[in-house]
Amino acid sequence: MRGIVAKIRIKEGREAEFETLAEGLVTGSRGEEGCLSYDLWRSDEAREYVFIERYVDEAAAQAHVKSEHYRRIGRQMGALLDGAPAVFRLSALPSGAGVAAKE
């Protein structure tokens, strides 16, 4: 399984515009084959948002960034960003790995 966390900051006064665009991105992405979940969160920090994405595998994650809706909406969102996003690419651990046993 592949996870992606993308933290982004939006230019002041552009939050509503961003949220409208992001709604389309979330809706389109959730319909992609291989997408397990795709959610947008608003941080407690001003103008900061976090996308949390889960895919069945790397191929599904790559298909997402090649999708028409991602490319179209991503270009529009680019004008709203205040700096580069921080993107974390994650791989799931085998079931139970790294989890402390309950006593």
C-alpha contacts under 8 A as a table, 3 or more apart, distances in Angstrom:
res1	aa1	res2	aa2	distance
1	M	54	R	7.25
1	M	55	Y	5.92
1	M	56	V	4.76
1	M	57	D	4.77
1	M	58	E	7.40
1	M	91	S	6.04
1	M	92	A	5.46
2	R	54	R	5.85
2	R	55	Y	5.16
2	R	56	V	6.29
2	R	57	D	5.20
2	R	58	E	5.85
2	R	61	A	7.13
2	R	89	R	7.36
2	R	90	L	5.79
2	R	91	S	4.95
2	R	92	A	6.42
3	G	52	I	7.50
3	G	53	E	5.61
3	G	54	R	4.53
3	G	55	Y	6.32
3	G	89	R	5.99
3	G	90	L	4.71
3	G	91	S	6.11
3	G	92	A	7.32
4	I	51	F	7.80
4	I	52	I	5.99
4	I	53	E	5.05
4	I	54	R	6.48
4	I	87	V	7.04
4	I	88	F	5.65
4	I	89	R	4.71
4	I	90	L	5.87
5	V	50	V	6.81
5	V	51	F	5.66
5	V	52	I	4.73
5	V	53	E	6.34
5	V	87	V	5.75
5	V	88	F	5.08
5	V	89	R	6.68
5	V	90	L	7.96
6	A	50	V	5.52
6	A	51	F	5.10
6	A	52	I	6.71
6	A	85	P	6.42
6	A	86	A	5.63
6	A	87	V	4.34
6	A	88	F	6.29
7	K	48	E	7.13
7	K	49	Y	5.83
7	K	50	V	4.38
7	K	51	F	6.51
7	K	85	P	5.64
7	K	86	A	5.14
7	K	87	V	6.42
8	I	48	E	5.73
8	I	49	Y	5.38
8	I	50	V	6.23
8	I	81	L	7.04
8	I	82	D	7.77
8	I	83	G	7.84
8	I	84	A	7.21
8	I	85	P	4.67
8	I	86	A	6.56
9	R	47	R	5.48
9	R	48	E	4.41
9	R	49	Y	6.31
9	R	81	L	5.87
9	R	82	D	5.31
9	R	83	G	6.82
9	R	85	P	7.20
10	I	14	R	6.58
10	I	15	E	6.43
10	I	18	F	7.54
10	I	47	R	5.17
10	I	48	E	6.36
10	I	49	Y	7.87
10	I	80	L	5.65
10	I	81	L	4.56
10	I	82	D	4.98
11	K	14	R	5.65
11	K	15	E	7.40
11	K	47	R	7.07
11	K	80	L	5.69
11	K	81	L	5.74
11	K	82	D	4.89
12	E	15	E	7.09
12	E	47	R	6.87
13	G	16	A	7.70
14	R	17	E	5.40
14	R	18	F	6.19
14	R	80	L	6.44
15	E	18	F	5.05
15	E	19	E	6.11
15	E	47	R	6.66
16	A	19	E	5.10
16	A	20	T	6.28
17	E	20	T	5.28
17	E	21	L	6.44
18	F	21	L	5.20
18	F	22	A	5.94
18	F	77	M	6.60
18	F	80	L	6.78
19	E	22	A	4.91
19	E	23	E	6.09
20	T	23	E	5.29
20	T	24	G	6.94
21	L	24	G	5.42
21	L	25	L	6.55
21	L	73	I	6.62
21	L	76	Q	7.82
21	L	77	M	7.09
22	A	25	L	4.90
22	A	26	V	6.05
22	A	40	L	7.70
22	A	73	I	7.85
23	E	26	V	5.18
23	E	27	T	6.16
24	G	27	T	5.18
24	G	28	G	6.07
24	G	73	I	7.78
25	L	28	G	5.25
25	L	29	S	5.93
25	L	69	H	6.69
25	L	70	Y	6.46
25	L	73	I	6.57
26	V	29	S	5.17
26	V	30	R	6.09
26	V	38	Y	6.11
26	V	39	D	6.49
26	V	40	L	7.32
27	T	30	R	5.41
27	T	31	G	6.78
28	G	31	G	5.46
28	G	32	E	6.97
28	G	69	H	6.60
29	S	32	E	5.33
29	S	35	C	7.09
29	S	38	Y	6.62
29	S	64	H	7.04
29	S	69	H	7.95
29	S	70	Y	7.71
30	R	35	C	6.08
30	R	36	L	7.46
30	R	37	S	6.31
30	R	38	Y	5.82
31	G	35	C	7.28
32	E	35	C	5.56
32	E	64	H	7.26
33	E	60	A	7.12
34	G	55	Y	5.54
34	G	56	V	5.24
34	G	57	D	7.36
34	G	60	A	5.12
34	G	61	A	7.87
35	C	38	Y	7.22
35	C	53	E	7.81
35	C	54	R	6.16
35	C	55	Y	4.53
35	C	56	V	6.49
35	C	60	A	6.73
35	C	61	A	7.67
36	L	53	E	7.69
36	L	54	R	5.22
36	L	55	Y	5.16
36	L	56	V	6.55
37	S	52	I	7.83
37	S	53	E	5.63
37	S	54	R	5.11
37	S	55	Y	7.10
38	Y	51	F	7.17
38	Y	52	I	5.92
38	Y	53	E	4.45
38	Y	54	R	6.47
39	D	51	F	5.69
39	D	52	I	5.31
39	D	53	E	6.41
40	L	49	Y	6.99
40	L	50	V	5.75
40	L	51	F	4.52
40	L	52	I	6.39
41	W	49	Y	5.66
41	W	50	V	5.10
41	W	51	F	6.30
41	W	52	I	7.76
42	R	48	E	6.30
42	R	49	Y	4.50
42	R	50	V	6.35
43	S	46	A	7.19
43	S	47	R	7.72
43	S	48	E	5.37
43	S	49	Y	5.40
43	S	50	V	6.94
44	D	48	E	7.58
45	E	48	E	5.65
55	Y	58	E	7.23
55	Y	60	A	5.93
55	Y	61	A	5.92
56	V	60	A	6.44
57	D	60	A	5.51
57	D	61	A	6.62
58	E	61	A	4.98
58	E	62	Q	6.15
59	A	62	Q	5.09
59	A	63	A	6.13
60	A	63	A	4.99
60	A	64	H	6.29
61	A	64	H	5.16
61	A	65	V	6.84
62	Q	65	V	5.42
62	Q	66	K	6.50
63	A	66	K	5.10
63	A	67	S	6.15
64	H	67	S	5.21
64	H	70	Y	6.87
65	V	70	Y	5.94
65	V	71	R	6.94
66	K	70	Y	6.99
66	K	71	R	6.80
67	S	70	Y	5.35
67	S	71	R	6.35
68	E	71	R	5.31
68	E	72	R	6.07
69	H	72	R	5.17
69	H	73	I	5.86
69	H	74	G	7.94
70	Y	73	I	5.42
70	Y	74	G	5.50
71	R	74	G	5.08
71	R	75	R	6.19
72	R	75	R	5.49
72	R	76	Q	6.71
73	I	76	Q	5.07
73	I	77	M	6.10
74	G	77	M	5.01
74	G	78	G	6.10
75	R	78	G	5.21
75	R	79	A	7.39
76	Q	79	A	6.06
76	Q	80	L	7.58
77	M	80	L	5.26
77	M	81	L	6.68
78	G	81	L	5.48
81	L	84	A	7.20
81	L	85	P	7.99
93	L	96	G	7.61
93	L	97	A	5.88
93	L	98	G	7.58
94	P	97	A	5.47
96	G	99	V	5.63
